[in-house]
Amino acid sequence: MPNLYPGATVMAESTTADSWAAAIGIEFHEVRIQTNAHDLSLVFSGLDVSELPPGYTPFSVPGEAADNLQ
């Protein structure tokens, strides 16, 4: 059975990442992210991944302050 949501794959050989590394002088990487509707390539030099608790909402306004926005 085919995998409908393959997810992220690190591209071991990436000419795009290699060209950025040569131009800028630091190491670059490429990750291919496949979903049911999109096929994305992410080229980056650094990546910070953090585990967040369930219900995390970084851009919420708590309590009475939210009422004052209306």
C-alpha positions, -999 to +999 in steps of 0.1 A: +000+000+000+014+034-009+023+059+018-001+089+014+018+112+038+055+105+035+065+135+056+100+149+057+131+134+042+167+148+045+182+151+010+217+136+014+228+150-020+215+185-027+229+207-054+209+236-041+223+233-006+258+228-020+255+260-041+244+281-011+272+266+010+297+275-017+283+311-021+281+319+016+307+297+032+287+279+057+270+244+057+235+242+042+210+213+042+179+204+023+148+187+035+119+176+013+085+177+029+057+158+011+021+160+021-011+150+004-013+184-014+022+199-014+058+189-022+081+214-005+119+218-003+134+236+026+170+247+023+185+260+055+218+266+074+205+260+109+173+247+124+160+249+160+133+224+169+114+227+202+088+204+217+057+224+228+030+214+253-005+206+241-026+237+237+004+260+233-008+293+217+021+318+212+000+347+199-029+347+223-040+376+246-051+364+280-081+375+301-094+410+302-068+423+277-085+402+250-119+419+258-103+454+253-094+445+217-130+446+205 
